[in-house]
Amino acid sequence: MAELATLARPYANAVFDLARRAGELDRWSSMLALLAAAAAHPQLKTLLDSPGVPEEQKGQRLSVVCGDDITESARKFVQVLATNKRLPVLGEIHQQYEALRAQEQQTLDVEVTSAFELSALEAEKLKQALHARFNKDVSMTSRVDADLLGGAVIRAGDTVIDGSVRGKLRKLAESIQRS
């Protein structure tokens, strides 16, 4: 959703700059992941969406839930978000922060969905090929989706490579319909 991305961008940029200057990119990554997960929890989300609860109290509750797993700087960040009624965009802030961190660290998070479990050798060859293509260190996760029938779908940043049998059949069907 473009509106959420627009609202989250200045906060993601600000917290990224803060984390980079402090040398705490990984720590802020963990804290933002925790804050986003806590804010998305159904019970806490109900509280955060409640118009009857003052914004300051929402921020304090979120900070209390996260406890000692967040720093004083993160607590202040939460209060800034609460004051500006931006707690609902914590998930988007986290996503944008992770994109900035990956760009800074020259890493690429890749998700591979395949019809069958990848062997260690296949995963390593794929990782090397993606490293050569994108010229970045690759962090790869994989999952199995038997509905693909065969092949794999690779999501690397904004790039999607659909080499699945299901995807090829879909393209063939679209081609036939256009003819």
N, C-alpha and C positions, 0 to 999 in steps of 0.2 A: 504494500500500500504506500503510494508516494507521499501521502500526507504524514504518515508516521515516520517515514525516512527523513522527511524535511524537518520535522520537529526534533528528531533524535540527533541529527547530524552535529549541531553545535555542541551538544553535551558529549557526544562520543569523541569529537575532536579535542575538546577541552580536557577530558579525563585522559585521553591518550597522550597529550602533551605533558600533562602532570606526571603520568606514569613513566614516560620516556625520560624526563628530566631527573626523576627520582631513581631511575634504574629498576623500576618495579613493574615491567610490562607483564610478566607472568603472574605476579601477585594480584595485580588489578584484574587480570583476565579471570582468575579464580573468584575474586570477590564479586565481579560483575555477573559471572555465571550464577553464583549463589543468590545474589540479589534478584536477578531475573527469574530464577526458579522459584524463589520464595514469593515474589510478587504474582507469579502465575498460579500459585497454589489456590485451589478453589475457595478455601475459607478466608485466606488473606486477601484474595482478589475481591471478594464480596465487601470486605472492610474498605479496601482502597477505592472501590467504585461507589461507596456510600456517600451521598451528598450531605448527610447529617453529621459526618465526622469531620472535624477541622483538619485541614491539610497537614499542619504541624504534627498532630497526633498520629496521622497515617505514617508519616516519615519515622516518627519515634517507634511506632509498633514494628515497622519493617526492620529497623535497626536492632531492636530487641530480639526479634526472631532470629536474626543472623548472628547475634551474640558476639563472642570473641573472634569469630572468623572474619570479621571486617575491622579495618583500622579506623582511627579517629577521622582521618581524611575521607574515608568512604562514608562514614556517618554524616559528615558535613555535606558531602556530595548528595546523599539521600535527602537531607534537609533542603538543599537548593532545589532538587527535583520536586519535592513536596510543596515548597513555597510557590513554585511556578506551575503546579498542577501537571507535572510531567512523569509522575510515578508509573502511569500505565504504559509508557514507552521504554521502560527499562529493558525489555527483551530486544527491542530494535537497537537501543544504545549498545547493548552487549554485542549484537551481530556486527554493527558497524565498527566497534572497537576491535573485534577479532579480525576484520578485514584490514584495518589499519596496521594491526600488529603483524599479520602475515606479510603484508607489503614491506614493512620495516625489517622484518627478520628474513625476508626473501624465502618464505615458506609458502607452500600451497597445500591446503586441505583438500583432499580428494576422497570422494565417496564412490565406491564401485559396487554396483548392484549386478549380480550375475545369476544365471539360472542354476549354477552348481557352485559348490564351495571351491575357491581358488586354492591350488596347492601353494606351498611356500615358494617354489621355483617360479610359478606363474605370477604370483604377487610381486616377487622381486623383479622379474623381467618387465612387468607393467610399470612398476615404480621407476625403473631406470629409463624406460621409454618416455614416461611423463616428465621426468627430470630433464631429459634431452630436449623435449618439445617446448617446455615452459621455462627452462633454465632457472629452476627454483628447487630447493629441497622439498621433497614431497612427503606429506604425512597422510597415509592412506588408511581408510577404514573400509571394510567390505561387509556386505550382507547378501543373503541369498533370497531370490524371488523366483520361485518355480514357474510363475506365470509368464516369464520372459521366454520360455521354451528353450532357448539357447543363447549364447553370446552374453553381452554385458552392456550396461549403461554406466558411463563414467561422468561424474559431475566434478569439475575442477574449476572452482570460482564461478564465473559467469558462463563458462563453456560446458556444454553438454554434448557428449559423444555417444550416440545411440547405435551400438553395434549389436543390438539384440535381434533375435529372429522376429519377435513380436513387432519391433519398430520397423524392420524391413518389410514385413507383411503389410503394415499400416501404410508405408510409403508406396508400396506396389498398388494397394487398393486405391489410394488417392490418385495415382497416376492413371489407373484404368478408368476411374470416374471422370477425369478431366478429358479423356480421349473421346 
